Amino acid sequence: MPAIVLVGAQWGDEGKGKATDLLGSGVDYVVKFNGGNNAGHTVVIGSEKYALHLLPSGILSPGCTPVIANGVVVDLGVLIEEIDALVARGVDVSKLLVSANAHVIPPYNRVLDRVTERFLGSRKIGTTGRGIGPTYADKMNRVGIRVQDLYDESILRQKVEASLATKNQLLVKIYNRRAVEVDEVMEELLRHAERIRPMVTDTALELNEALDRGETVLFEAGQATLLDVDHGTYPFVTSSNATSGGACTGSGVAPTRVDRVIGIFKAYTTRVGEGPFPTELLDEHGQFLRDAGHEYGTTTGRPRRCGWADVVIGRYAQRVNGITDMVITKLDVLTGLDAVPVCVAYDVQGTRFDEMPVNQSDFHHARPVYEELPGWTEDITGCRSFEELPANAQAYVRRLEELMGTRVSVIGVGPERDQSIILHDMLGRD
């Protein structure tokens, strides 16, 4: 009855979608437990490429039940667009379940997200402007709108009116924007209500009953460890818990039921948006990684900031999440480099830090301490066993494994599902 949590071990874009898809045939449920359409997963199956934003990656695995759980914030329009796009390509979406307790992103929160970010100027966070943060703020302030509210128009209108009473004051008097009309919001929220009604259920009950039956449930985090609102590089973080603990609160499944935690760690490091990034490369090496790795955002199209692998954050992610298995992705991107530096510690104004500094200012001033490993020139995209990798590529993986203190179970050597080297069974059957 394995319950498995899959998390990003850096700042996101590590390849969680591919890892989920790789596990897909061995799991019965795939659960998105946090975030919204502010992050994306790219999955390549044969000649087909799928970019998913709100839907769990498991929706591409035949026989798997995809679940949008209570910890997610849902843009109804985006959800329907993604469903229709997959249906048009012949993907069966009939098993999709949506939690009645998931919060809905109302249009006024998208407006507030964008105008607030512009208002911050140089102090901006780097949000995607999709209303995610304001919707989580509403949730914490107990003025949010949940999926179940769509089916009681009286309650829905009361909630929208109460929320707009204060939000319109902000929009008009602070940001010099027009007020949002209640009827306008009601029309957008109710437009898709009947369409998703068959999907809406008590997903926490469904998942617990599935585990009771001995079925396998995979919990798929949106964003990543260093973007977690509690454990990330605050305030340059997302608005939800993207670490393994968030899988429990975001789904209604108890921590005692979680068997394994899989961490996804790209063979180098990327970041989108603002915030400190110790190993960031602003030279030709950074551009090499961006071009070779096609490092442009799935959701925004923004070029990603690129840098060498940072095992300080890798160790931190292992500790915070309790990672049992690590997946190293995009090892092939490093092919052709004479040497591959790995950040093993930080120098903060003359003091060495082998672990993440607890002080935000220290992390902002951290400079990487590198260990340089020899590179390789051989094409590894066709390798399917560890022994087929060049000796230097093998040594690179083993050094990452040693420095992060957890076993590497899968190595990605290309974008497609079959371009993977399996060292250990991530479902715990070895």
N, C-alpha and C positions, 0 to 999 in steps of 0.2 A: 504493500500500500504506500509506495513512496510518494511523499510530497517534496518536491524539489523547487528550490528558489534559484532563479538565474538573475544575476545582477551585473551591471557594468562596474569595473574596478578602477576606472579613471574618470574623465569628465564627459563620458558619453561617446557615441559613435564608434564603439569598440567592435561591433559586429554581433550584437545580441540577437538580431533577427535571424542571421544564418545559424547561430548555435541553437536557437529554438527550433528552427526548421530541421536541423540535423537530428534533433531529439524527437521530432514530431511523430514519426511512425511508432515510437515506443511509449507515447503518452496518450492518455484518454482525454485530458482537459488541459488547455493552456489559458492561463488567467492573467489579464492585465490588471494590476492592482493599484497603480498610482499614475499621476500625470494625466495628460490629455493629448490634444493634437499639436503639442509644442515640441514633439520629438518624432523622429521617423526611423523605421527599420527598412532596409533594402534587402530583399531576398531574391536570389537568382536561381531559377530552376530551369536547367537546359538553356534554351535560347530566350526564355521569358524572364523579364525583370519586373519585380513588384515593389512599389514604394508604399509602405503602410505607415499611417500616422496615428490613428486612433484604434484601429482594429488590432487584436493580438495576432502575432505571426502564425500562430497555430491554425488560423483560418485557412491556410494554404495546405494543411495536412488532411487528406481524406480520412474520415472516421473520427477525427479529433473534434471535441466540443470547445469552441472558443468562448471565453467569458470576459465581459467587461464588468469588473467588480465594483464594490461600493466606494473604494478609494479613488476612483477615476472621476475626472470632471469631463462632461460630455458636451461637445458642440453638435447638436442634433443635425444641422445641415451638413457638416463634415462627415458624420457617421453615415448618413444616407448616401452622400456622394461616393464614399468609399465602397459601400455595399453595392451600389449600382455599377460602379466601375468594375468590380470583381465579377459580378453576375454577367456583365457584357463580355467578359473574357472566359466565361464558362466555369467559374469557380462556384462551388456549392456553399452558400452562406446560411442554409436553413437551420443549422444547429446553433447559431449565435445566441448567447444569452446576455442580458443586460440587467444589472442590479437595480431594483426599485429604489435603493438608497443612494445610488450614484447621484452626484450633483450635476446640474445642467448649467452650461455657460450661457447666460442671457446676453443679448446684443449690447446692453449698456456697459457690460464689463469689458467687452472688446474695445469699445470706445475709450473707456477709462484707462485701459492698459496702454493704448497708443499715446494718448495725450499726456499721461503721467510720465512716460518714458521721455517724451520730447521736452517736457517741462524740466526734467532733471538735468538735461544738457550733458556736460562732461561727467556728471555723477551717475549717469544712466547705468542700469544693471545689465542691459543687453537682452531683454526679453524678446520673444517672438511676436508680441503684440496680439496674441490670440485670446486674451481674457483669462488665462489660466490663473495667474496670481490673484487678481481681484475676486475670482470665484472661490478660490480656497480661503481668501480673507472673509468672504461672506459666510462660508461654512463655519469658520472659527467664531465669527460674530453671531452665529445662529440666525442669520437672515438669508440663508441660501435657499435655492429652489432645487428640489430633488425630482428624479424621474417620476416617482409616484404622484407628485403634485400635478402632473400633466393631466391626470384623470379625475381631478376635482377642480372644475373651472373656478368655483367660488374661492377656494383656498388659494389657487394660483394667482387670481387677480389681487387678493388681499396682500399676498407676499410681494408681488410686483409693485403695487402701489406704495407699500411701506418702504421698499428699497429705493424707489425713485424719489421719494420725498426728501431723502438726504442726498442721493447721488446727483440729482438734477441741480441741487444747490452748488455742488462742486463743479459740475460741468459749466453752469451758466456764470456763476459769480467768481470762480477761481480761474477756470480755464477758458472763459469767454466762448463757450460752445453752446449750441442750441440744446434745449431740453429734449429729453427722450419721452415720447408719448406712451402711455400705458397700453393703449390699443395696439400700437405698433409692436410692442414687445409680446403681447398676448398672441397676436397673429403669427409671429415667427415661432414662438414656442409650441403652439398648438398645431402648426402646419404638418409636423411629422409624427404627432402623438399616436395616431391610429396605426400608422405604418410600423412603428416599433412595438406596439402593444403586445403582439404574440411573443416577443423576445424578452419581455420584462418579467422578472421573477425574483424569488428569494435565492440569490446565488450562493449565499453563505450556507444555507441548508443544502442546496444541490451539491456543493463541493464536499461538505462533511459527509453526506450520504455516499458520495462517490468513493471517498477514502475508506468508509466503513465497508464498502463492497470489495475493497482491495484494488481499486483502480488507481492509476498513476496521474497525479496532478502536477503540472509545471506552472510555477508562478513567474511571470516575466516582468521585470522592472522596466519602467520608462526612465529615461535619463540615466544617472549613474551615481556612484558613491560620493564623489567629490562635488556633486550637485545636490546632495541631500540637504534639506532645509535645516536639519540638526547637526549633521556630521560633515557637511561639505564646506567649501571655502566661502563661508557666509561674509557679506550679503550677496555674493555673486553665485547664487544657487537657484534651484527651482523652488516651488512652493509646497512640495510634498516629500514624503519619505521614500527615497529610491533605494534604500538599503534593505537587507533581508528582513529586518524587523517590521518594515512597512508592509511586507507581504501578509503578515498576520492581521494588523489593524485594517489593511486595505482590502481584506477578503473575508474576514470573519472565521478564519481557520486558526486554531491555537498553535503556539510555537512548539508544543510538545509533539505535534504531528509532522514537523519538518524533519526530513531525513538527511538531505544533502543541500549544500549551497554551492552553486557553480559561479565562478567569477570570470568575466570576459576581460582580457587584457590585451590591447593591441601591442604589436611588437615595437611600436614607437608611441608617441603621445600626441593627441590632438585636443583642441578645445574650441568651442564656438562661444562668442560673446565676450563680455568684459571679465576682468578678474586676474589675479596673479597666476603665473605659469612659469615656474623656475627653468624648465628646459626648453622654452620656446626658442626657435631658431628664426632669426630675421635675415638670413643670408641664403646663399644658393642651396645649402643643405635642406633648409626649410621648404624651399620651392621644389626641390627634388622630391621630398616626401609628399608634398601636396599633389604634384603632378602624377607621380608613380602610383600613389594611393587613391587618386581621384577624390581628394578630400574637399568636397563641397557638400553643404548640408542637404539632407534628404527633404527636410521640411522647408527651409528658407532659401537654399541655393547659395548661402553665404560661404565664401572660402574659409576653411577651418585653419586655425592657428596650429602649427606643427612643431614638434620637438622630439628629442630623443626619449627613449624609454626611461621612466622614473620609478625605480623600485621602492623608493620611500613611500610614495602614495600607494604602490602595490601592496607593501606590507601593512599599511594603514587599512586599506580595503579588506585585506585578509582578516585583520583583527576585528574590525567593526562588523563585518558580515559573518564571520565564522566560516570562511570559504574552505570547502573540502576538495574541490577540483578547480583547476585553472584552465581556461582555454586561451591559447595564444593565437591571435588572429593576424592576418596580413604579414606573415613572415616573409613572403615573396617580395614585398615592397622594398625590403632592405637589400635585395640582390644588386650587385654592382658596386657596392661601397667598399673602399679599401679597408676602412675601420668603422666599427659601430660603437660609439660611446654609450654607456649606461650610467644614469645618475644613481649613485649608491648612498649619497648623503647630501646635506646642505651646509653651506657656509653662511652664517648670519653674522656679519660684521666681526669676523674672526673666531666665532664660536661654531664648532661642528655639531650638527644635529643629525643623528642617525635615524630618528623618528620624526614624524610630523610635528612641527612646532605648535604648541597649543595657542600661542599668541598670534593673532591675525597680522599684526605689524611685522613680527618676525618672519612669517611665511611670505609676506609681501616683499621683504628684503632678502629672501633666500637666494643664494647662488649655488648652482649645482656642483657637486664634487663628482667627477666622472671617473669611471674605470673603462678603459678602451679595450674592446675585443676585436679580433681580426675579422674582416668581412669575407664575403665569398662572391664569386662571379657566375657560378653555375645556375642555370634555370632550374628552379625547384617546383614549378607549378605542376609537374607531372609526378612528383614523389607521392607515394601512398604508404610508405613505411618510414619509420624514424631512421633506419639504417640507410635508406636511399638518399637522405639529406647529406650535403657536403659536411665534412668534419667540422668546419667552422660554424656552420648553421646549427649543427647538433650542440656544439659547445655553447653557443649563444643561448639556446633554449635551456640547457642544463644550468647555466649560470643564473638565468632569471628564476628558475625553479628554486635554486639554492638560496638566492637572495630574498625571495618572497616567502619562503618557508611553507610552501604547499605544492602538491604534485601537479604537474602539467598533464592533463588527460587528453587534450585535443590540440592539434596545431593546424591552423588554416594556411594553405599555400596558394590560394586563389579565391575568386569570388563565388564560384559555383559550389553547390551542395557537396559534390563528390570530391572537391579539391580540399580534402581534409585528411590528416593523419591521426588515426585513433590509437592512443596509447593505453587508455583505460576506459572502461565502460562508465559513462557518467550517470547511469541509472543505478550504479552500485551493485552490479551483478558479477563483479570480479574481485 
